[in-house]
Amino acid sequence: MMDWWQTWNWFAVQSKPHAEALAAAHVARLQLEILLPKLRQHRPVGGVSRLVTTPFSRVTSLPAFAPPTP
């Protein structure tokens, strides 16, 4: 049987819109591994197609850690 408290688990962290990188930086200061997927896509900006980077989803940063045993 697997002991879930001894293995690394991924947790979803929700952030405010357009503040994903800031939230990931704050979690990274806790020395946790962070996954912050982003997409690069062409979008119209001011009538001109520009290459922009956007978060992959609204649940943006995924820190991984193993909780300490009680």
C-alpha positions in Angstrom: 0.0 0.0 0.0 1.3 3.4 -0.9 1.8 6.0 1.8 0.6 9.3 0.3 2.3 11.4 3.0 5.8 10.0 2.0 5.5 10.7 -1.7 5.6 14.0 -3.7 2.1 15.3 -4.6 1.1 18.0 -7.0 -1.4 20.7 -5.8 -3.3 23.3 -7.9 -2.9 26.9 -6.8 -5.5 29.4 -8.1 -4.3 33.0 -8.6 -5.9 36.3 -9.6 -6.2 36.9 -13.4 -2.9 38.1 -14.9 -1.0 37.5 -11.7 0.1 33.9 -12.3 3.8 34.6 -12.5 3.6 36.6 -9.2 1.8 33.8 -7.5 4.3 31.2 -8.8 7.2 33.4 -7.5 5.7 33.6 -4.0 5.2 29.8 -3.9 8.8 29.3 -5.3 10.1 31.3 -2.3 9.0 28.4 -0.2 11.5 26.3 -2.1 8.8 24.1 -3.8 9.0 22.8 -7.3 6.6 24.8 -9.5 5.0 23.9 -12.9 3.7 27.0 -14.6 2.7 26.0 -18.2 2.2 28.8 -20.7 1.1 29.0 -24.3 2.5 31.2 -27.0 -0.1 32.1 -29.6 -1.0 34.8 -32.1 -3.7 37.2 -31.0 -4.9 40.5 -32.4 -3.6 43.5 -30.3 -4.7 46.9 -31.6 -5.7 45.4 -34.9 -2.3 43.7 -35.5 -1.6 40.0 -34.9 1.0 39.7 -32.1 2.7 36.7 -30.5 1.6 36.7 -26.8 2.3 34.4 -23.9 -0.8 33.3 -21.9 -1.2 30.9 -19.0 -2.3 27.3 -20.0 -5.3 27.4 -17.7 -6.9 29.4 -14.9 -5.4 27.0 -12.3 -2.0 28.1 -13.3 0.8 27.0 -10.9 1.2 23.5 -9.7 3.6 23.2 -6.7 4.8 19.7 -5.7 5.8 18.7 -2.2 5.7 15.9 0.3 4.0 17.0 3.5 5.9 16.3 6.7 4.8 13.3 8.7 2.8 14.0 11.8 
